[in-house]
Amino acid sequence: MPLSAPCTAMRRIVATTLACALALACVACTPPQEPADKPVEPSATQLRNAIREPLDATRDTQKTVEDAAAQQRQAIEAASG
């Protein structure tokens, strides 16, 4: 009977190993689940507006400066000639 204890232990180890292998095989075969919440995508419009606003303000300022320079040149020409 001394052989029955090691045989029982070996059977238990084999049964546990097979059960783990079967569980891993089942988990590997299931399709992945899709997330319930989709991440919020950044708005391209917001980014574009954040970039354009300072550029538009700079263009408006440049136009104002150029108009003032043109008026000044006209005033100088009118005064000198």
mmCIF file of the N, C-alpha and C atoms, coordinates in Angstrom:
data_MODEL
# 
_entry.id   MODEL 
# 
loop_
_atom_site.group_PDB 
_atom_site.id 
_atom_site.type_symbol 
_atom_site.label_atom_id 
_atom_site.label_alt_id 
_atom_site.label_comp_id 
_atom_site.label_asym_id 
_atom_site.label_entity_id 
_atom_site.label_seq_id 
_atom_site.pdbx_PDB_ins_code 
_atom_site.Cartn_x 
_atom_site.Cartn_y 
_atom_site.Cartn_z 
_atom_site.occupancy 
_atom_site.B_iso_or_equiv 
_atom_site.pdbx_formal_charge 
_atom_site.auth_seq_id 
_atom_site.auth_comp_id 
_atom_site.auth_asym_id 
_atom_site.auth_atom_id 
_atom_site.pdbx_PDB_model_num 
ATOM 1   N N  . MET A 1 1  ? 0.788   -1.200  0.000   1.00 0.00 ? 1  MET A N  1 
ATOM 2   C CA . MET A 1 1  ? 0.000   0.000   0.000   1.00 0.00 ? 1  MET A CA 1 
ATOM 3   C C  . MET A 1 1  ? 0.837   1.275   0.000   1.00 0.00 ? 1  MET A C  1 
ATOM 4   N N  . PRO A 1 2  ? 2.097   1.239   0.125   1.00 0.00 ? 2  PRO A N  1 
ATOM 5   C CA . PRO A 1 2  ? 2.859   2.477   0.100   1.00 0.00 ? 2  PRO A CA 1 
ATOM 6   C C  . PRO A 1 2  ? 2.810   3.140   -1.275  1.00 0.00 ? 2  PRO A C  1 
ATOM 7   N N  . LEU A 1 3  ? 2.487   2.403   -2.327  1.00 0.00 ? 3  LEU A N  1 
ATOM 8   C CA . LEU A 1 3  ? 2.430   2.986   -3.654  1.00 0.00 ? 3  LEU A CA 1 
ATOM 9   C C  . LEU A 1 3  ? 1.153   3.787   -3.889  1.00 0.00 ? 3  LEU A C  1 
ATOM 10  N N  . SER A 1 4  ? 0.117   3.547   -3.105  1.00 0.00 ? 4  SER A N  1 
ATOM 11  C CA . SER A 1 4  ? -1.150  4.226   -3.343  1.00 0.00 ? 4  SER A CA 1 
ATOM 12  C C  . SER A 1 4  ? -1.081  5.716   -2.992  1.00 0.00 ? 4  SER A C  1 
ATOM 13  N N  . ALA A 1 5  ? -0.314  6.107   -2.000  1.00 0.00 ? 5  ALA A N  1 
ATOM 14  C CA . ALA A 1 5  ? -0.210  7.521   -1.620  1.00 0.00 ? 5  ALA A CA 1 
ATOM 15  C C  . ALA A 1 5  ? 0.465   8.330   -2.728  1.00 0.00 ? 5  ALA A C  1 
ATOM 16  N N  . PRO A 1 6  ? 1.610   7.875   -3.277  1.00 0.00 ? 6  PRO A N  1 
ATOM 17  C CA . PRO A 1 6  ? 2.195   8.641   -4.375  1.00 0.00 ? 6  PRO A CA 1 
ATOM 18  C C  . PRO A 1 6  ? 1.316   8.637   -5.621  1.00 0.00 ? 6  PRO A C  1 
ATOM 19  N N  . CYS A 1 7  ? 0.619   7.548   -5.884  1.00 0.00 ? 7  CYS A N  1 
ATOM 20  C CA . CYS A 1 7  ? -0.268  7.498   -7.050  1.00 0.00 ? 7  CYS A CA 1 
ATOM 21  C C  . CYS A 1 7  ? -1.433  8.468   -6.884  1.00 0.00 ? 7  CYS A C  1 
ATOM 22  N N  . THR A 1 8  ? -1.972  8.569   -5.701  1.00 0.00 ? 8  THR A N  1 
ATOM 23  C CA . THR A 1 8  ? -3.075  9.492   -5.436  1.00 0.00 ? 8  THR A CA 1 
ATOM 24  C C  . THR A 1 8  ? -2.599  10.938  -5.605  1.00 0.00 ? 8  THR A C  1 
ATOM 25  N N  . ALA A 1 9  ? -1.412  11.216  -5.094  1.00 0.00 ? 9  ALA A N  1 
ATOM 26  C CA . ALA A 1 9  ? -0.866  12.569  -5.226  1.00 0.00 ? 9  ALA A CA 1 
ATOM 27  C C  . ALA A 1 9  ? -0.601  12.897  -6.694  1.00 0.00 ? 9  ALA A C  1 
ATOM 28  N N  . MET A 1 10 ? -0.082  11.936  -7.420  1.00 0.00 ? 10 MET A N  1 
ATOM 29  C CA . MET A 1 10 ? 0.199   12.151  -8.836  1.00 0.00 ? 10 MET A CA 1 
ATOM 30  C C  . MET A 1 10 ? -1.095  12.372  -9.610  1.00 0.00 ? 10 MET A C  1 
ATOM 31  N N  . ARG A 1 11 ? -2.129  11.609  -9.307  1.00 0.00 ? 11 ARG A N  1 
ATOM 32  C CA . ARG A 1 11 ? -3.423  11.780  -9.977  1.00 0.00 ? 11 ARG A CA 1 
ATOM 33  C C  . ARG A 1 11 ? -3.995  13.162  -9.670  1.00 0.00 ? 11 ARG A C  1 
ATOM 34  N N  . ARG A 1 12 ? -3.833  13.597  -8.446  1.00 0.00 ? 12 ARG A N  1 
ATOM 35  C CA . ARG A 1 12 ? -4.347  14.902  -8.047  1.00 0.00 ? 12 ARG A CA 1 
ATOM 36  C C  . ARG A 1 12 ? -3.609  16.008  -8.828  1.00 0.00 ? 12 ARG A C  1 
ATOM 37  N N  . ILE A 1 13 ? -2.293  15.853  -8.961  1.00 0.00 ? 13 ILE A N  1 
ATOM 38  C CA . ILE A 1 13 ? -1.495  16.843  -9.697  1.00 0.00 ? 13 ILE A CA 1 
ATOM 39  C C  . ILE A 1 13 ? -1.894  16.858  -11.172 1.00 0.00 ? 13 ILE A C  1 
ATOM 40  N N  . VAL A 1 14 ? -2.050  15.684  -11.759 1.00 0.00 ? 14 VAL A N  1 
ATOM 41  C CA . VAL A 1 14 ? -2.438  15.591  -13.167 1.00 0.00 ? 14 VAL A CA 1 
ATOM 42  C C  . VAL A 1 14 ? -3.826  16.180  -13.372 1.00 0.00 ? 14 VAL A C  1 
ATOM 43  N N  . ALA A 1 15 ? -4.754  15.867  -12.485 1.00 0.00 ? 15 ALA A N  1 
ATOM 44  C CA . ALA A 1 15 ? -6.115  16.380  -12.610 1.00 0.00 ? 15 ALA A CA 1 
ATOM 45  C C  . ALA A 1 15 ? -6.129  17.900  -12.486 1.00 0.00 ? 15 ALA A C  1 
ATOM 46  N N  . THR A 1 16 ? -5.361  18.443  -11.544 1.00 0.00 ? 16 THR A N  1 
ATOM 47  C CA . THR A 1 16 ? -5.287  19.895  -11.366 1.00 0.00 ? 16 THR A CA 1 
ATOM 48  C C  . THR A 1 16 ? -4.660  20.557  -12.581 1.00 0.00 ? 16 THR A C  1 
ATOM 49  N N  . THR A 1 17 ? -3.600  19.966  -13.114 1.00 0.00 ? 17 THR A N  1 
ATOM 50  C CA . THR A 1 17 ? -2.932  20.513  -14.296 1.00 0.00 ? 17 THR A CA 1 
ATOM 51  C C  . THR A 1 17 ? -3.859  20.500  -15.500 1.00 0.00 ? 17 THR A C  1 
ATOM 52  N N  . LEU A 1 18 ? -4.581  19.423  -15.690 1.00 0.00 ? 18 LEU A N  1 
ATOM 53  C CA . LEU A 1 18 ? -5.515  19.344  -16.812 1.00 0.00 ? 18 LEU A CA 1 
ATOM 54  C C  . LEU A 1 18 ? -6.651  20.354  -16.657 1.00 0.00 ? 18 LEU A C  1 
ATOM 55  N N  . ALA A 1 19 ? -7.135  20.523  -15.441 1.00 0.00 ? 19 ALA A N  1 
ATOM 56  C CA . ALA A 1 19 ? -8.209  21.492  -15.203 1.00 0.00 ? 19 ALA A CA 1 
ATOM 57  C C  . ALA A 1 19 ? -7.722  22.912  -15.510 1.00 0.00 ? 19 ALA A C  1 
ATOM 58  N N  . CYS A 1 20 ? -6.509  23.235  -15.086 1.00 0.00 ? 20 CYS A N  1 
ATOM 59  C CA . CYS A 1 20 ? -5.948  24.561  -15.371 1.00 0.00 ? 20 CYS A CA 1 
ATOM 60  C C  . CYS A 1 20 ? -5.743  24.757  -16.868 1.00 0.00 ? 20 CYS A C  1 
ATOM 61  N N  . ALA A 1 21 ? -5.237  23.744  -17.554 1.00 0.00 ? 21 ALA A N  1 
ATOM 62  C CA . ALA A 1 21 ? -5.017  23.836  -18.991 1.00 0.00 ? 21 ALA A CA 1 
ATOM 63  C C  . ALA A 1 21 ? -6.339  24.020  -19.724 1.00 0.00 ? 21 ALA A C  1 
ATOM 64  N N  . LEU A 1 22 ? -7.370  23.312  -19.304 1.00 0.00 ? 22 LEU A N  1 
ATOM 65  C CA . LEU A 1 22 ? -8.690  23.445  -19.916 1.00 0.00 ? 22 LEU A CA 1 
ATOM 66  C C  . LEU A 1 22 ? -9.255  24.840  -19.681 1.00 0.00 ? 22 LEU A C  1 
ATOM 67  N N  . ALA A 1 23 ? -9.104  25.363  -18.469 1.00 0.00 ? 23 ALA A N  1 
ATOM 68  C CA . ALA A 1 23 ? -9.598  26.709  -18.160 1.00 0.00 ? 23 ALA A CA 1 
ATOM 69  C C  . ALA A 1 23 ? -8.870  27.755  -19.010 1.00 0.00 ? 23 ALA A C  1 
ATOM 70  N N  . LEU A 1 24 ? -7.558  27.624  -19.140 1.00 0.00 ? 24 LEU A N  1 
ATOM 71  C CA . LEU A 1 24 ? -6.801  28.567  -19.959 1.00 0.00 ? 24 LEU A CA 1 
ATOM 72  C C  . LEU A 1 24 ? -7.199  28.479  -21.426 1.00 0.00 ? 24 LEU A C  1 
ATOM 73  N N  . ALA A 1 25 ? -7.456  27.286  -21.907 1.00 0.00 ? 25 ALA A N  1 
ATOM 74  C CA . ALA A 1 25 ? -7.873  27.114  -23.297 1.00 0.00 ? 25 ALA A CA 1 
ATOM 75  C C  . ALA A 1 25 ? -9.232  27.771  -23.539 1.00 0.00 ? 25 ALA A C  1 
ATOM 76  N N  . CYS A 1 26 ? -10.138 27.644  -22.601 1.00 0.00 ? 26 CYS A N  1 
ATOM 77  C CA . CYS A 1 26 ? -11.460 28.264  -22.744 1.00 0.00 ? 26 CYS A CA 1 
ATOM 78  C C  . CYS A 1 26 ? -11.362 29.788  -22.717 1.00 0.00 ? 26 CYS A C  1 
ATOM 79  N N  . VAL A 1 27 ? -10.518 30.321  -21.845 1.00 0.00 ? 27 VAL A N  1 
ATOM 80  C CA . VAL A 1 27 ? -10.361 31.770  -21.761 1.00 0.00 ? 27 VAL A CA 1 
ATOM 81  C C  . VAL A 1 27 ? -9.727  32.304  -23.041 1.00 0.00 ? 27 VAL A C  1 
ATOM 82  N N  . ALA A 1 28 ? -8.782  31.583  -23.593 1.00 0.00 ? 28 ALA A N  1 
ATOM 83  C CA . ALA A 1 28 ? -8.103  32.033  -24.807 1.00 0.00 ? 28 ALA A CA 1 
ATOM 84  C C  . ALA A 1 28 ? -9.026  32.007  -26.018 1.00 0.00 ? 28 ALA A C  1 
ATOM 85  N N  . CYS A 1 29 ? -10.044 31.199  -26.009 1.00 0.00 ? 29 CYS A N  1 
ATOM 86  C CA . CYS A 1 29 ? -10.928 31.074  -27.161 1.00 0.00 ? 29 CYS A CA 1 
ATOM 87  C C  . CYS A 1 29 ? -12.065 32.084  -27.171 1.00 0.00 ? 29 CYS A C  1 
ATOM 88  N N  . THR A 1 30 ? -12.347 32.738  -26.057 1.00 0.00 ? 30 THR A N  1 
ATOM 89  C CA . THR A 1 30 ? -13.455 33.686  -26.023 1.00 0.00 ? 30 THR A CA 1 
ATOM 90  C C  . THR A 1 30 ? -13.038 34.988  -26.701 1.00 0.00 ? 30 THR A C  1 
ATOM 91  N N  . PRO A 1 31 ? -13.945 35.610  -27.464 1.00 0.00 ? 31 PRO A N  1 
ATOM 92  C CA . PRO A 1 31 ? -13.610 36.871  -28.129 1.00 0.00 ? 31 PRO A CA 1 
ATOM 93  C C  . PRO A 1 31 ? -13.481 37.994  -27.099 1.00 0.00 ? 31 PRO A C  1 
ATOM 94  N N  . PRO A 1 32 ? -12.653 38.978  -27.386 1.00 0.00 ? 32 PRO A N  1 
ATOM 95  C CA . PRO A 1 32 ? -12.494 40.078  -26.437 1.00 0.00 ? 32 PRO A CA 1 
ATOM 96  C C  . PRO A 1 32 ? -13.761 40.918  -26.389 1.00 0.00 ? 32 PRO A C  1 
ATOM 97  N N  . GLN A 1 33 ? -14.065 41.443  -25.230 1.00 0.00 ? 33 GLN A N  1 
ATOM 98  C CA . GLN A 1 33 ? -15.253 42.270  -25.062 1.00 0.00 ? 33 GLN A CA 1 
ATOM 99  C C  . GLN A 1 33 ? -14.908 43.704  -25.407 1.00 0.00 ? 33 GLN A C  1 
ATOM 100 N N  . GLU A 1 34 ? -15.848 44.382  -26.071 1.00 0.00 ? 34 GLU A N  1 
ATOM 101 C CA . GLU A 1 34 ? -15.636 45.775  -26.430 1.00 0.00 ? 34 GLU A CA 1 
ATOM 102 C C  . GLU A 1 34 ? -15.944 46.644  -25.220 1.00 0.00 ? 34 GLU A C  1 
ATOM 103 N N  . PRO A 1 35 ? -15.203 47.730  -25.036 1.00 0.00 ? 35 PRO A N  1 
ATOM 104 C CA . PRO A 1 35 ? -15.459 48.586  -23.888 1.00 0.00 ? 35 PRO A CA 1 
ATOM 105 C C  . PRO A 1 35 ? -16.842 49.226  -23.985 1.00 0.00 ? 35 PRO A C  1 
ATOM 106 N N  . ALA A 1 36 ? -17.474 49.396  -22.854 1.00 0.00 ? 36 ALA A N  1 
ATOM 107 C CA . ALA A 1 36 ? -18.822 49.949  -22.830 1.00 0.00 ? 36 ALA A CA 1 
ATOM 108 C C  . ALA A 1 36 ? -18.815 51.429  -23.182 1.00 0.00 ? 36 ALA A C  1 
ATOM 109 N N  . ASP A 1 37 ? -17.825 52.161  -22.709 1.00 0.00 ? 37 ASP A N  1 
ATOM 110 C CA . ASP A 1 37 ? -17.756 53.595  -22.971 1.00 0.00 ? 37 ASP A CA 1 
ATOM 111 C C  . ASP A 1 37 ? -16.667 53.885  -23.992 1.00 0.00 ? 37 ASP A C  1 
ATOM 112 N N  . LYS A 1 38 ? -17.016 54.662  -24.987 1.00 0.00 ? 38 LYS A N  1 
ATOM 113 C CA . LYS A 1 38 ? -16.013 55.064  -25.961 1.00 0.00 ? 38 LYS A CA 1 
ATOM 114 C C  . LYS A 1 38 ? -15.293 56.289  -25.404 1.00 0.00 ? 38 LYS A C  1 
ATOM 115 N N  . PRO A 1 39 ? -13.994 56.358  -25.587 1.00 0.00 ? 39 PRO A N  1 
ATOM 116 C CA . PRO A 1 39 ? -13.288 57.543  -25.099 1.00 0.00 ? 39 PRO A CA 1 
ATOM 117 C C  . PRO A 1 39 ? -13.696 58.782  -25.890 1.00 0.00 ? 39 PRO A C  1 
ATOM 118 N N  . VAL A 1 40 ? -13.672 59.901  -25.243 1.00 0.00 ? 40 VAL A N  1 
ATOM 119 C CA . VAL A 1 40 ? -14.047 61.147  -25.898 1.00 0.00 ? 40 VAL A CA 1 
ATOM 120 C C  . VAL A 1 40 ? -12.927 61.556  -26.837 1.00 0.00 ? 40 VAL A C  1 
ATOM 121 N N  . GLU A 1 41 ? -13.286 61.772  -28.080 1.00 0.00 ? 41 GLU A N  1 
ATOM 122 C CA . GLU A 1 41 ? -12.295 62.183  -29.067 1.00 0.00 ? 41 GLU A CA 1 
ATOM 123 C C  . GLU A 1 41 ? -12.172 63.697  -29.037 1.00 0.00 ? 41 GLU A C  1 
ATOM 124 N N  . PRO A 1 42 ? -10.957 64.199  -29.102 1.00 0.00 ? 42 PRO A N  1 
ATOM 125 C CA . PRO A 1 42 ? -10.806 65.654  -29.081 1.00 0.00 ? 42 PRO A CA 1 
ATOM 126 C C  . PRO A 1 42 ? -11.419 66.276  -30.325 1.00 0.00 ? 42 PRO A C  1 
ATOM 127 N N  . SER A 1 43 ? -11.989 67.418  -30.148 1.00 0.00 ? 43 SER A N  1 
ATOM 128 C CA . SER A 1 43 ? -12.655 68.094  -31.252 1.00 0.00 ? 43 SER A CA 1 
ATOM 129 C C  . SER A 1 43 ? -11.628 68.856  -32.078 1.00 0.00 ? 43 SER A C  1 
ATOM 130 N N  . ALA A 1 44 ? -11.579 68.551  -33.352 1.00 0.00 ? 44 ALA A N  1 
ATOM 131 C CA . ALA A 1 44 ? -10.644 69.228  -34.249 1.00 0.00 ? 44 ALA A CA 1 
ATOM 132 C C  . ALA A 1 44 ? -11.030 70.693  -34.391 1.00 0.00 ? 44 ALA A C  1 
ATOM 133 N N  . THR A 1 45 ? -12.314 70.989  -34.297 1.00 0.00 ? 45 THR A N  1 
ATOM 134 C CA . THR A 1 45 ? -12.773 72.368  -34.424 1.00 0.00 ? 45 THR A CA 1 
ATOM 135 C C  . THR A 1 45 ? -12.241 73.217  -33.285 1.00 0.00 ? 45 THR A C  1 
ATOM 136 N N  . GLN A 1 46 ? -12.257 72.691  -32.089 1.00 0.00 ? 46 GLN A N  1 
ATOM 137 C CA . GLN A 1 46 ? -11.758 73.445  -30.937 1.00 0.00 ? 46 GLN A CA 1 
ATOM 138 C C  . GLN A 1 46 ? -10.273 73.727  -31.090 1.00 0.00 ? 46 GLN A C  1 
ATOM 139 N N  . LEU A 1 47 ? -9.529  72.764  -31.520 1.00 0.00 ? 47 LEU A N  1 
ATOM 140 C CA . LEU A 1 47 ? -8.096  72.945  -31.708 1.00 0.00 ? 47 LEU A CA 1 
ATOM 141 C C  . LEU A 1 47 ? -7.820  73.954  -32.819 1.00 0.00 ? 47 LEU A C  1 
ATOM 142 N N  . ARG A 1 48 ? -8.537  73.819  -33.911 1.00 0.00 ? 48 ARG A N  1 
ATOM 143 C CA . ARG A 1 48 ? -8.354  74.740  -35.028 1.00 0.00 ? 48 ARG A CA 1 
ATOM 144 C C  . ARG A 1 48 ? -8.693  76.172  -34.604 1.00 0.00 ? 48 ARG A C  1 
ATOM 145 N N  . ASN A 1 49 ? -9.777  76.344  -33.852 1.00 0.00 ? 49 ASN A N  1 
ATOM 146 C CA . ASN A 1 49 ? -10.160 77.682  -33.397 1.00 0.00 ? 49 ASN A CA 1 
ATOM 147 C C  . ASN A 1 49 ? -9.132  78.259  -32.435 1.00 0.00 ? 49 ASN A C  1 
ATOM 148 N N  . ALA A 1 50 ? -8.579  77.420  -31.579 1.00 0.00 ? 50 ALA A N  1 
ATOM 149 C CA . ALA A 1 50 ? -7.574  77.888  -30.627 1.00 0.00 ? 50 ALA A CA 1 
ATOM 150 C C  . ALA A 1 50 ? -6.320  78.366  -31.348 1.00 0.00 ? 50 ALA A C  1 
ATOM 151 N N  . ILE A 1 51 ? -6.018  77.790  -32.486 1.00 0.00 ? 51 ILE A N  1 
ATOM 152 C CA . ILE A 1 51 ? -4.844  78.209  -33.256 1.00 0.00 ? 51 ILE A CA 1 
ATOM 153 C C  . ILE A 1 51 ? -5.169  79.443  -34.099 1.00 0.00 ? 51 ILE A C  1 
ATOM 154 N N  . ARG A 1 52 ? -6.348  79.493  -34.676 1.00 0.00 ? 52 ARG A N  1 
ATOM 155 C CA . ARG A 1 52 ? -6.699  80.578  -35.599 1.00 0.00 ? 52 ARG A CA 1 
ATOM 156 C C  . ARG A 1 52 ? -6.968  81.909  -34.909 1.00 0.00 ? 52 ARG A C  1 
ATOM 157 N N  . GLU A 1 53 ? -7.534  81.889  -33.701 1.00 0.00 ? 53 GLU A N  1 
ATOM 158 C CA . GLU A 1 53 ? -7.916  83.141  -33.047 1.00 0.00 ? 53 GLU A CA 1 
ATOM 159 C C  . GLU A 1 53 ? -6.744  84.104  -32.887 1.00 0.00 ? 53 GLU A C  1 
ATOM 160 N N  . PRO A 1 54 ? -5.597  83.688  -32.347 1.00 0.00 ? 54 PRO A N  1 
ATOM 161 C CA . PRO A 1 54 ? -4.487  84.641  -32.243 1.00 0.00 ? 54 PRO A CA 1 
ATOM 162 C C  . PRO A 1 54 ? -3.954  85.083  -33.603 1.00 0.00 ? 54 PRO A C  1 
ATOM 163 N N  . LEU A 1 55 ? -3.974  84.178  -34.581 1.00 0.00 ? 55 LEU A N  1 
ATOM 164 C CA . LEU A 1 55 ? -3.501  84.545  -35.920 1.00 0.00 ? 55 LEU A CA 1 
ATOM 165 C C  . LEU A 1 55 ? -4.422  85.574  -36.564 1.00 0.00 ? 55 LEU A C  1 
ATOM 166 N N  . ASP A 1 56 ? -5.736  85.399  -36.407 1.00 0.00 ? 56 ASP A N  1 
ATOM 167 C CA . ASP A 1 56 ? -6.686  86.364  -36.960 1.00 0.00 ? 56 ASP A CA 1 
ATOM 168 C C  . ASP A 1 56 ? -6.521  87.721  -36.293 1.00 0.00 ? 56 ASP A C  1 
ATOM 169 N N  . ALA A 1 57 ? -6.314  87.726  -34.980 1.00 0.00 ? 57 ALA A N  1 
ATOM 170 C CA . ALA A 1 57 ? -6.116  88.986  -34.263 1.00 0.00 ? 57 ALA A CA 1 
ATOM 171 C C  . ALA A 1 57 ? -4.847  89.673  -34.748 1.00 0.00 ? 57 ALA A C  1 
ATOM 172 N N  . THR A 1 58 ? -3.813  88.903  -35.012 1.00 0.00 ? 58 THR A N  1 
ATOM 173 C CA . THR A 1 58 ? -2.558  89.474  -35.505 1.00 0.00 ? 58 THR A CA 1 
ATOM 174 C C  . THR A 1 58 ? -2.741  90.045  -36.903 1.00 0.00 ? 58 THR A C  1 
ATOM 175 N N  . ARG A 1 59 ? -3.477  89.366  -37.756 1.00 0.00 ? 59 ARG A N  1 
ATOM 176 C CA . ARG A 1 59 ? -3.735  89.876  -39.114 1.00 0.00 ? 59 ARG A CA 1 
ATOM 177 C C  . ARG A 1 59 ? -4.524  91.184  -39.068 1.00 0.00 ? 59 ARG A C  1 
ATOM 178 N N  . ASP A 1 60 ? -5.524  91.235  -38.173 1.00 0.00 ? 60 ASP A N  1 
ATOM 179 C CA . ASP A 1 60 ? -6.314  92.463  -38.038 1.00 0.00 ? 60 ASP A CA 1 
ATOM 180 C C  . ASP A 1 60 ? -5.439  93.617  -37.572 1.00 0.00 ? 60 ASP A C  1 
ATOM 181 N N  . THR A 1 61 ? -4.562  93.348  -36.635 1.00 0.00 ? 61 THR A N  1 
ATOM 182 C CA . THR A 1 61 ? -3.655  94.390  -36.140 1.00 0.00 ? 61 THR A CA 1 
ATOM 183 C C  . THR A 1 61 ? -2.720  94.846  -37.251 1.00 0.00 ? 61 THR A C  1 
ATOM 184 N N  . GLN A 1 62 ? -2.192  93.904  -38.018 1.00 0.00 ? 62 GLN A N  1 
ATOM 185 C CA . GLN A 1 62 ? -1.294  94.246  -39.126 1.00 0.00 ? 62 GLN A CA 1 
ATOM 186 C C  . GLN A 1 62 ? -2.008  95.116  -40.148 1.00 0.00 ? 62 GLN A C  1 
ATOM 187 N N  . LYS A 1 63 ? -3.261  94.795  -40.457 1.00 0.00 ? 63 LYS A N  1 
ATOM 188 C CA . LYS A 1 63 ? -4.039  95.591  -41.411 1.00 0.00 ? 63 LYS A CA 1 
ATOM 189 C C  . LYS A 1 63 ? -4.242  97.004  -40.874 1.00 0.00 ? 63 LYS A C  1 
ATOM 190 N N  . THR A 1 64 ? -4.532  97.145  -39.595 1.00 0.00 ? 64 THR A N  1 
ATOM 191 C CA . THR A 1 64 ? -4.712  98.459  -38.984 1.00 0.00 ? 64 THR A CA 1 
ATOM 192 C C  . THR A 1 64 ? -3.428  99.277  -39.070 1.00 0.00 ? 64 THR A C  1 
ATOM 193 N N  . VAL A 1 65 ? -2.287  98.662  -38.794 1.00 0.00 ? 65 VAL A N  1 
ATOM 194 C CA . VAL A 1 65 ? -0.993  99.350  -38.860 1.00 0.00 ? 65 VAL A CA 1 
ATOM 195 C C  . VAL A 1 65 ? -0.696  99.782  -40.290 1.00 0.00 ? 65 VAL A C  1 
ATOM 196 N N  . GLU A 1 66 ? -0.948  98.903  -41.253 1.00 0.00 ? 66 GLU A N  1 
ATOM 197 C CA . GLU A 1 66 ? -0.690  99.249  -42.658 1.00 0.00 ? 66 GLU A CA 1 
ATOM 198 C C  . GLU A 1 66 ? -1.606  100.378 -43.131 1.00 0.00 ? 66 GLU A C  1 
ATOM 199 N N  . ASP A 1 67 ? -2.870  100.360 -42.712 1.00 0.00 ? 67 ASP A N  1 
ATOM 200 C CA . ASP A 1 67 ? -3.793  101.438 -43.078 1.00 0.00 ? 67 ASP A CA 1 
ATOM 201 C C  . ASP A 1 67 ? -3.335  102.767 -42.480 1.00 0.00 ? 67 ASP A C  1 
ATOM 202 N N  . ALA A 1 68 ? -2.898  102.742 -41.241 1.00 0.00 ? 68 ALA A N  1 
ATOM 203 C CA . ALA A 1 68 ? -2.414  103.965 -40.596 1.00 0.00 ? 68 ALA A CA 1 
ATOM 204 C C  . ALA A 1 68 ? -1.157  104.487 -41.285 1.00 0.00 ? 68 ALA A C  1 
ATOM 205 N N  . ALA A 1 69 ? -0.276  103.604 -41.690 1.00 0.00 ? 69 ALA A N  1 
ATOM 206 C CA . ALA A 1 69 ? 0.937   104.017 -42.401 1.00 0.00 ? 69 ALA A CA 1 
ATOM 207 C C  . ALA A 1 69 ? 0.587   104.637 -43.743 1.00 0.00 ? 69 ALA A C  1 
ATOM 208 N N  . ALA A 1 70 ? -0.390  104.071 -44.431 1.00 0.00 ? 70 ALA A N  1 
ATOM 209 C CA . ALA A 1 70 ? -0.806  104.620 -45.724 1.00 0.00 ? 70 ALA A CA 1 
ATOM 210 C C  . ALA A 1 70 ? -1.400  106.012 -45.541 1.00 0.00 ? 70 ALA A C  1 
ATOM 211 N N  . GLN A 1 71 ? -2.211  106.203 -44.507 1.00 0.00 ? 71 GLN A N  1 
ATOM 212 C CA . GLN A 1 71 ? -2.791  107.519 -44.244 1.00 0.00 ? 71 GLN A CA 1 
ATOM 213 C C  . GLN A 1 71 ? -1.698  108.533 -43.907 1.00 0.00 ? 71 GLN A C  1 
ATOM 214 N N  . GLN A 1 72 ? -0.699  108.083 -43.154 1.00 0.00 ? 72 GLN A N  1 
ATOM 215 C CA . GLN A 1 72 ? 0.400   108.975 -42.781 1.00 0.00 ? 72 GLN A CA 1 
ATOM 216 C C  . GLN A 1 72 ? 1.195   109.384 -44.036 1.00 0.00 ? 72 GLN A C  1 
ATOM 217 N N  . ARG A 1 73 ? 1.451   108.438 -44.945 1.00 0.00 ? 73 ARG A N  1 
ATOM 218 C CA . ARG A 1 73 ? 2.170   108.749 -46.172 1.00 0.00 ? 73 ARG A CA 1 
ATOM 219 C C  . ARG A 1 73 ? 1.369   109.757 -47.013 1.00 0.00 ? 73 ARG A C  1 
ATOM 220 N N  . GLN A 1 74 ? 0.056   109.562 -47.086 1.00 0.00 ? 74 GLN A N  1 
ATOM 221 C CA . GLN A 1 74 ? -0.780  110.477 -47.853 1.00 0.00 ? 74 GLN A CA 1 
ATOM 222 C C  . GLN A 1 74 ? -0.756  111.877 -47.227 1.00 0.00 ? 74 GLN A C  1 
ATOM 223 N N  . ALA A 1 75 ? -0.760  111.942 -45.901 1.00 0.00 ? 75 ALA A N  1 
ATOM 224 C CA . ALA A 1 75 ? -0.729  113.240 -45.209 1.00 0.00 ? 75 ALA A CA 1 
ATOM 225 C C  . ALA A 1 75 ? 0.598   113.937 -45.469 1.00 0.00 ? 75 ALA A C  1 
ATOM 226 N N  . ILE A 1 76 ? 1.702   113.178 -45.450 1.00 0.00 ? 76 ILE A N  1 
ATOM 227 C CA . ILE A 1 76 ? 3.022   113.766 -45.705 1.00 0.00 ? 76 ILE A CA 1 
ATOM 228 C C  . ILE A 1 76 ? 3.112   114.255 -47.143 1.00 0.00 ? 76 ILE A C  1 
ATOM 229 N N  . GLU A 1 77 ? 2.609   113.475 -48.100 1.00 0.00 ? 77 GLU A N  1 
ATOM 230 C CA . GLU A 1 77 ? 2.633   113.884 -49.500 1.00 0.00 ? 77 GLU A CA 1 
ATOM 231 C C  . GLU A 1 77 ? 1.768   115.118 -49.727 1.00 0.00 ? 77 GLU A C  1 
ATOM 232 N N  . ALA A 1 78 ? 0.620   115.163 -49.078 1.00 0.00 ? 78 ALA A N  1 
ATOM 233 C CA . ALA A 1 78 ? -0.261  116.327 -49.239 1.00 0.00 ? 78 ALA A CA 1 
ATOM 234 C C  . ALA A 1 78 ? 0.364   117.585 -48.636 1.00 0.00 ? 78 ALA A C  1 
ATOM 235 N N  . ALA A 1 79 ? 1.097   117.415 -47.525 1.00 0.00 ? 79 ALA A N  1 
ATOM 236 C CA . ALA A 1 79 ? 1.696   118.572 -46.874 1.00 0.00 ? 79 ALA A CA 1 
ATOM 237 C C  . ALA A 1 79 ? 2.915   119.077 -47.645 1.00 0.00 ? 79 ALA A C  1 
ATOM 238 N N  . SER A 1 80 ? 3.635   118.174 -48.309 1.00 0.00 ? 80 SER A N  1 
ATOM 239 C CA . SER A 1 80 ? 4.840   118.587 -49.002 1.00 0.00 ? 80 SER A CA 1 
ATOM 240 C C  . SER A 1 80 ? 4.596   118.967 -50.458 1.00 0.00 ? 80 SER A C  1 
ATOM 241 N N  . GLY A 1 81 ? 3.501   118.669 -50.970 1.00 0.00 ? 81 GLY A N  1 
ATOM 242 C CA . GLY A 1 81 ? 3.409   118.894 -52.381 1.00 0.00 ? 81 GLY A CA 1 
ATOM 243 C C  . GLY A 1 81 ? 2.216   119.522 -52.882 1.00 0.00 ? 81 GLY A C  1 
# 
